[in-house]
Amino acid sequence: MVNDNNPEVDAELLLRRVIEIVTNAKPMPLSTTVRVEKDEMLELLEDALERLPDELRQARWMLKERTEFLAKVQREADEILEAARERSERMVQRTEIVRAAQHLSQKTVEQAREDASRLRHEAEDYCDQKLASFEVVLERTLKTVQAGRDKLRVTPLPTQEQGHLGFGVDTGDLGAAVGADEAFFDQDEP
């Protein structure tokens, strides 16, 4: 009879011992039934049953720890995934903000170019108008100058009998010697 009251022996070892005893049991003469010691078997099975609840508690505790560990790992994985999702969303938003900013800057640059072109054309038109009016004034002035020069060519110089334009000549005599029409020209006349 085997009596294993050693607390370090677990239920599995005791059950394996029962299996060994049954396997090695001698058959009864003229029968297939084997003969085993009832007391020894009962004692082993009772010891196994006594130890079984402790082992079951340990197994349950280990399963609980495993479940808690897996839950903790799952929570951490979920947190990591959520953080990654949030970060990717922020990156996408930043990318969209950058795209929107680039689009806005392109529109602003295009608008500035259009405004610059419009202002350049307006400035050119203004300058052209001013130059045209200046050209008209210059043409009138040129015609007036030309008319004055033409009149000067036609007007004869005063002779000695009429007096000369020197010192001592009375300006009143100038008008009498040279006709008032001929001495001065009107710039407004063509």
Secondary structure, DSSP 8 states (H G I E B T S, - for coil): ------TTS-HHHHHHHHHHHHHH-EE-TTSS-EE--HHHHHHHHHHHHHHHHHHHHHHHHHHHHHHHHHHHHHHHHHHHHHHHHHHHHHHHHHHHHHHHHHHHHHHHHHHHHHHHHHHHHHHHHHHHHHHHHHHHHHHHHHHHHHHHHHHHHHS----TTT--SSTT--HHHHHHHS-HHHHS--TT--
